[in-house]
Amino acid sequence: MSSNNFFEELQKLTASAFNTMAGSAKHVEEGFKHNMEAILRKMDFVKREELDLLREALTQALQKQKELEAQIKILEEKCNALSVSNNIEIEEDNHISS
């Protein structure tokens, strides 16, 4: 065997080994990715997009709650004012009747 043939065979063997290792690495990577995805699905994580949608919905709900609380306060003040007004009228009617 000449030295050229030896180096050609060595080059082919090295290339074959490299391709085998690259294929094995890809296979291991795919297996790892598949296993990690399965683990994450079991852990019940949410996607970033879903989290962003929920965050926006919560922000809107909190804003609406503040608006409704302000409206309730205004209505309570009106009710209290009417109650005081009605009590004054009832007292005046009682004094006139007496």
Secondary structure, DSSP 4 states (H G I P E B T S, - for coil): --HHHHHHHHHHHHHHHHHHHHHHHHHHHHHHHHHHHHHHHHTT---HHHHHHHHHHHHHHHHHHHHHHHHHHHHHHHHHHHHHHHHHHHHHHHHHH-
